Amino acid sequence: LRAEHRKARAGTTPWGDNLQIDGFSFAVFYGPNPKNETKGLKMRQLNRLIVYRKNLVRSNGGFRITAATDVLVEGCEVMQTPAGSIAQNGKPYFVGEDVEGVLLRDNL
């Protein structure tokens, strides 16, 4: 995260650089879309019936779900993640507006 040259303390925004997939550890993301379909439509058809259960992120990460249908995130835990180290306003569980049918349950 290159925090050594930042003036901000860890846990404050901005802090370091966002990592690949915007700093999230687990992600359902857009893929190549050579035919230029409507945003996310084609990927939702491919990203279906995904389950994240009892996963642990120990630091600097979270879950990002975009372009998907029927996703379960249950019993997962995100620890020691400064808000500035991931995108989407530092929310450790981010669900995009293009997701249809997601359940977040019993997560910390």
Backbone bond lengths (Angstrom), bond angles and torsions (degrees), N, CA, C in turn:
res aa  C-N    CA-C-N  psi(-1)  N-CA   C-N-CA  omega(-1)  CA-C   N-CA-C  phi
1 L - - - 1.454 - - 1.524 112.30 -
2 R 1.282 118.02 -3.88 1.466 123.52 179.61 1.526 112.03 55.01
3 A 1.301 117.41 44.09 1.467 121.06 -177.67 1.520 112.26 -75.25
4 E 1.327 116.87 -16.87 1.466 119.31 -174.28 1.517 113.27 -62.56
5 H 1.303 119.10 -25.34 1.470 120.20 -178.68 1.529 112.55 -109.32
6 R 1.294 117.80 10.44 1.462 121.51 178.44 1.522 109.48 -90.66
7 K 1.319 115.91 145.35 1.457 120.14 178.52 1.523 111.40 -83.38
8 A 1.323 117.82 -22.51 1.464 121.60 -178.15 1.524 110.02 -78.14
9 R 1.319 116.19 148.73 1.458 121.53 175.60 1.523 109.80 -77.98
10 A 1.319 115.74 156.69 1.455 120.47 174.99 1.526 108.95 -60.15
11 G 1.299 116.27 140.08 1.454 121.02 -178.88 1.507 113.38 91.87
12 T 1.322 117.05 -0.04 1.461 120.91 175.87 1.519 108.40 -116.40
13 T 1.311 117.11 163.29 1.462 121.76 -179.06 1.509 109.06 -109.77
14 P 1.296 123.14 136.05 1.467 126.69 -5.01 1.522 110.74 -82.09
15 W 1.306 115.52 149.94 1.458 120.85 179.83 1.508 108.42 -144.23
16 G 1.305 117.40 108.08 1.454 121.73 177.88 1.514 113.92 70.23
17 D 1.299 114.73 -164.83 1.460 122.43 -177.94 1.520 110.03 -110.55
18 N 1.319 116.35 142.05 1.461 119.43 172.52 1.518 109.24 -66.10
19 L 1.290 116.10 142.48 1.456 121.52 -179.16 1.516 110.94 -90.34
20 Q 1.322 116.47 -178.46 1.454 120.78 175.96 1.527 108.84 -56.52
21 I 1.294 118.05 151.59 1.464 127.02 -170.78 1.527 110.45 50.61
22 D 1.320 115.84 39.10 1.462 124.52 176.04 1.518 113.47 60.30
23 G 1.317 118.26 24.75 1.449 121.78 176.61 1.509 114.71 89.97
24 F 1.308 118.49 -1.48 1.461 120.91 -179.61 1.525 110.36 -81.29
25 S 1.323 116.53 149.06 1.465 121.78 179.65 1.519 112.24 -86.52
26 F 1.326 116.31 -38.06 1.463 122.27 179.24 1.523 107.42 -119.79
27 A 1.320 117.32 132.22 1.465 118.91 -176.84 1.522 111.78 -150.61
28 V 1.312 114.44 143.16 1.459 122.74 165.62 1.510 102.95 -112.84
29 F 1.318 117.05 116.61 1.455 121.74 -164.97 1.511 111.02 -130.04
30 Y 1.309 116.50 167.71 1.463 121.46 173.61 1.516 109.84 -65.95
31 G 1.318 115.85 149.89 1.452 121.05 174.24 1.513 109.20 -118.78
32 P 1.309 116.63 -171.97 1.465 119.52 177.27 1.525 110.55 -59.15
33 N 1.274 116.82 139.94 1.459 121.52 -178.76 1.527 108.55 -134.77
34 P 1.340 117.22 75.49 1.463 120.43 -172.20 1.519 114.53 -65.24
35 K 1.336 118.65 -23.45 1.457 120.12 -177.60 1.517 112.79 -90.63
36 N 1.343 117.62 -1.25 1.471 122.13 176.47 1.519 113.58 61.27
37 E 1.341 118.21 40.85 1.457 121.08 177.05 1.525 110.08 -64.88
38 T 1.303 115.49 169.05 1.452 121.14 176.60 1.519 108.93 -53.83
39 K 1.330 115.95 142.87 1.465 122.38 -174.49 1.528 112.38 -45.73
40 G 1.320 115.59 116.96 1.449 121.25 172.46 1.513 116.80 80.63
41 L 1.312 119.16 -15.26 1.461 120.63 -174.40 1.523 111.57 -58.88
42 K 1.313 117.62 -51.18 1.455 121.13 -178.01 1.525 111.28 -65.28
43 M 1.322 118.58 -39.00 1.453 121.04 -178.25 1.526 111.76 -70.56
44 R 1.315 118.47 -33.58 1.467 120.62 176.83 1.521 111.05 -60.75
45 Q 1.311 115.81 -32.98 1.459 119.62 179.29 1.532 111.24 -70.33
46 L 1.316 117.67 -27.14 1.467 122.24 -179.69 1.524 112.37 -91.38
47 N 1.336 117.92 -37.90 1.464 123.07 -177.00 1.522 109.27 -90.00
48 R 1.322 117.31 82.32 1.465 121.72 -174.88 1.515 110.58 -129.11
49 L 1.349 114.65 152.60 1.456 122.04 173.38 1.532 112.00 53.85
50 I 1.324 115.81 54.84 1.463 122.44 -178.68 1.524 108.59 -104.03
51 V 1.334 116.74 133.90 1.462 122.02 -179.30 1.524 109.63 -124.46
52 Y 1.338 115.92 124.91 1.458 123.06 168.87 1.527 105.29 -112.64
53 R 1.319 117.66 112.93 1.464 120.74 -177.45 1.528 109.30 -131.46
54 K 1.353 115.02 128.00 1.472 123.29 176.54 1.521 112.67 57.39
55 N 1.327 116.57 42.27 1.459 120.87 174.52 1.521 108.72 -92.78
56 L 1.331 116.57 148.21 1.448 122.51 -178.25 1.522 110.11 -124.12
57 V 1.323 115.81 125.84 1.464 121.67 172.87 1.525 105.60 -108.75
58 R 1.315 117.51 112.91 1.465 120.98 -174.78 1.520 113.41 -79.58
59 S 1.309 118.57 -28.96 1.466 120.01 177.61 1.524 110.85 -165.49
60 N 1.335 114.71 149.28 1.467 123.02 171.88 1.525 114.02 51.86
61 G 1.308 116.98 59.75 1.453 119.28 177.91 1.506 112.35 -172.02
62 G 1.317 115.28 -166.31 1.453 121.43 -179.43 1.516 109.96 169.62
63 F 1.327 116.00 -159.64 1.459 123.12 -177.27 1.522 109.10 -122.13
64 R 1.310 117.09 128.04 1.467 122.19 177.38 1.526 107.57 -123.94
65 I 1.316 116.22 119.22 1.460 121.45 -178.89 1.527 107.97 -117.69
66 T 1.317 116.97 114.38 1.464 122.86 175.68 1.519 108.38 -137.43
67 A 1.304 116.65 155.46 1.466 123.19 175.68 1.519 112.11 50.42
68 A 1.336 116.62 57.01 1.459 120.20 -178.37 1.533 110.39 -147.34
69 T 1.319 114.80 165.51 1.460 122.47 177.54 1.523 108.48 -135.00
70 D 1.332 117.01 136.64 1.460 123.05 175.78 1.534 112.12 60.06
71 V 1.327 115.84 72.04 1.463 122.55 -178.54 1.523 108.84 -118.63
72 L 1.339 116.79 135.70 1.456 122.89 175.83 1.522 108.71 -117.65
73 V 1.348 116.54 126.06 1.467 122.95 172.43 1.523 105.14 -121.09
74 E 1.338 116.91 107.77 1.458 120.81 -170.37 1.525 111.15 -135.74
75 G 1.341 115.06 133.16 1.453 121.12 174.78 1.515 114.46 65.56
76 C 1.304 117.20 26.81 1.465 121.74 -179.65 1.529 110.23 -94.38
77 E 1.319 116.58 159.40 1.459 120.87 -178.63 1.523 110.26 -138.22
78 V 1.329 115.20 134.11 1.464 122.19 175.85 1.522 106.97 -117.78
79 M 1.333 116.55 123.12 1.460 121.79 -177.51 1.531 110.14 -122.20
80 Q 1.307 116.25 154.20 1.466 124.59 170.80 1.529 112.91 46.48
81 T 1.312 115.47 53.43 1.457 120.85 178.73 1.520 109.44 -120.09
82 P 1.351 117.69 102.58 1.461 119.84 176.70 1.524 110.47 -60.75
83 A 1.313 116.68 141.44 1.465 121.23 -176.69 1.529 112.10 -56.33
84 G 1.308 118.37 -34.19 1.457 121.13 -178.33 1.506 115.11 -78.58
85 S 1.331 118.25 -5.72 1.463 119.44 -176.69 1.522 112.93 -88.47
86 I 1.341 117.75 -10.76 1.461 120.99 175.03 1.519 108.99 -128.33
87 A 1.311 116.16 156.14 1.472 120.90 -178.90 1.523 110.10 -77.36
88 Q 1.324 116.46 -172.60 1.459 124.18 178.44 1.526 111.39 61.64
89 N 1.328 116.87 45.77 1.466 123.62 176.96 1.516 113.20 61.61
90 G 1.305 117.41 25.55 1.453 120.90 175.39 1.510 115.41 73.19
91 K 1.309 118.52 16.14 1.467 121.14 178.24 1.530 108.85 -76.54
92 P 1.340 118.52 122.72 1.463 119.45 -177.26 1.524 114.03 -71.48
93 Y 1.343 117.27 -19.67 1.467 121.52 175.79 1.517 106.69 -122.37
94 F 1.338 117.06 102.88 1.461 121.57 -177.80 1.523 109.40 -112.04
95 V 1.331 115.90 129.22 1.463 121.98 176.24 1.517 107.62 -120.54
96 G 1.318 117.39 121.46 1.455 122.46 -179.26 1.521 111.97 -72.61
97 E 1.318 115.14 160.34 1.465 120.39 -178.66 1.520 112.66 -70.55
98 D 1.320 117.97 -12.42 1.459 121.95 -178.52 1.529 112.84 -94.34
99 V 1.333 117.52 12.26 1.458 121.97 -179.82 1.525 109.20 -94.03
100 E 1.309 116.50 137.43 1.455 121.56 176.98 1.521 109.13 -119.09
101 G 1.313 117.69 118.31 1.453 121.66 176.14 1.511 113.51 78.86
102 V 1.334 117.02 73.60 1.463 120.97 176.01 1.522 108.57 -124.26
103 L 1.337 116.10 142.05 1.461 121.40 177.70 1.516 108.25 -126.79
104 L 1.334 116.70 118.61 1.461 123.18 172.95 1.522 106.12 -104.80
105 R 1.351 117.07 119.07 1.465 119.28 -174.23 1.533 110.79 -141.61
106 D 1.341 115.80 132.96 1.470 123.66 174.29 1.521 112.83 56.73
107 N 1.328 116.88 40.46 1.462 121.03 177.78 1.524 109.84 -99.61
108 L 1.309 116.80 150.52 1.465 122.82 176.15 1.503 110.13 -111.59
